[in-house]
Amino acid sequence: MTKGSGTISDWRTLVDVLNLSEMMGKSGVGPEVLPICEKAQESLHKAALRFQETKKMGLDGQGIKSIRDLIEYADLQQGSISRSEFEKYIQKTKNYIKSNGDKVVEIE
């Protein structure tokens, strides 16, 4: 993703990290991640649009920074709760995505 040679799978993984961190932040686990989530979401959306035009998956400089910050926060969030709690957030995030499918961005 940093060199423009990412895959849709790479993008999907980052979106999953984003969605899970955002859900945890909104639920009170590291809410300071929420502004980072907004920046990461914008960057991933731009990357998806760019991919649809050029068939190259990558992030710009701001996007790389926001994703690195997001991953750092995600690690801190996950480390601050038990495994069973983390699995509950995974399920909660999956359920949210299923019920709000009209707001989900897909790329092909």
C-alpha positions as CSV (number, residue, x, y, z in Angstrom):
1,M,0.0,0.0,0.0
2,T,2.9,2.4,0.6
3,K,4.4,1.9,-2.9
4,G,1.2,1.7,-4.9
5,S,1.3,-2.1,-5.3
6,G,-1.3,-3.1,-2.6
7,T,-4.1,-5.5,-3.3
8,I,-7.8,-5.4,-2.7
9,S,-7.2,-7.9,0.1
10,D,-4.7,-5.5,1.7
11,W,-7.2,-2.7,1.5
12,R,-9.9,-4.9,3.0
13,T,-7.6,-5.8,5.9
14,L,-7.0,-2.1,6.7
15,V,-10.7,-1.4,6.4
16,D,-11.4,-4.2,8.9
17,V,-8.9,-2.8,11.4
18,L,-10.5,0.7,10.9
19,N,-14.0,-0.6,11.5
20,L,-13.0,-2.6,14.6
21,S,-11.0,0.3,16.1
22,E,-13.9,2.7,15.4
23,M,-16.4,0.4,17.0
24,M,-14.2,0.0,20.1
25,G,-13.6,3.7,20.3
26,K,-17.3,4.5,20.1
27,S,-17.9,2.0,22.8
28,G,-15.3,3.7,25.1
29,V,-12.2,1.6,24.5
30,G,-9.7,4.2,23.4
31,P,-12.1,6.9,22.2
32,E,-9.1,9.1,21.3
33,V,-8.7,6.9,18.2
34,L,-11.9,8.3,16.6
35,P,-10.2,11.4,14.9
36,I,-7.5,9.0,13.5
37,C,-10.3,6.7,12.2
38,E,-11.8,9.6,10.3
39,K,-8.5,10.4,8.6
40,A,-7.8,6.7,7.8
41,Q,-11.3,6.4,6.4
42,E,-10.8,9.3,4.1
43,S,-7.4,7.9,3.0
44,L,-8.8,4.4,2.3
45,H,-11.7,5.9,0.4
46,K,-9.3,7.9,-1.8
47,A,-7.2,4.8,-2.4
48,A,-10.4,2.9,-3.5
49,L,-11.3,5.6,-5.9
50,R,-7.8,5.8,-7.3
51,F,-7.8,2.0,-7.7
52,Q,-11.0,2.1,-9.7
53,E,-9.4,4.7,-12.1
54,T,-5.8,3.3,-12.3
55,K,-6.0,-0.3,-11.0
56,K,-3.1,0.6,-8.6
57,M,-3.8,0.3,-4.9
58,G,-1.8,2.7,-2.7
59,L,-1.9,5.5,-0.2
60,D,-0.6,9.0,-0.4
61,G,1.7,10.4,2.3
62,Q,-1.1,11.5,4.6
63,G,-2.8,8.2,4.2
64,I,0.3,6.2,5.1
65,K,0.7,8.3,8.3
66,S,-3.0,7.9,9.2
67,I,-2.9,4.2,8.7
68,R,0.3,3.8,10.8
69,D,-1.3,5.9,13.6
70,L,-4.5,3.7,13.3
71,I,-2.5,0.5,13.6
72,E,-0.7,1.8,16.6
73,Y,-3.9,2.8,18.3
74,A,-5.6,-0.5,17.3
75,D,-2.7,-2.4,19.0
76,L,-3.2,-0.4,22.2
77,Q,-6.9,-0.9,22.2
78,Q,-6.6,-4.7,21.7
79,G,-3.9,-4.9,24.4
80,S,-6.2,-3.1,26.9
81,I,-9.0,-5.6,26.9
82,S,-9.4,-9.4,27.3
83,R,-9.5,-11.8,24.4
84,S,-13.2,-12.5,25.1
85,E,-14.0,-8.8,25.1
86,F,-12.1,-8.3,21.9
87,E,-14.1,-11.2,20.2
88,K,-17.3,-9.5,21.3
89,Y,-16.2,-6.3,19.5
90,I,-15.4,-8.3,16.4
91,Q,-18.9,-9.7,16.4
92,K,-20.5,-6.4,17.2
93,T,-18.6,-4.8,14.3
94,K,-19.6,-7.6,11.9
95,N,-23.3,-7.2,12.9
96,Y,-23.1,-3.4,12.4
97,I,-21.6,-3.8,8.9
98,K,-24.4,-6.3,8.0
99,S,-27.1,-4.0,9.2
100,N,-25.7,-0.9,7.6
101,G,-24.8,-2.4,4.2
102,D,-26.0,0.7,2.4
103,K,-23.1,2.7,4.0
104,V,-20.4,0.2,3.1
105,V,-17.9,1.0,0.4
106,E,-17.1,-1.9,-2.0
107,I,-14.4,-1.9,-4.7
108,E,-14.1,-4.2,-7.7
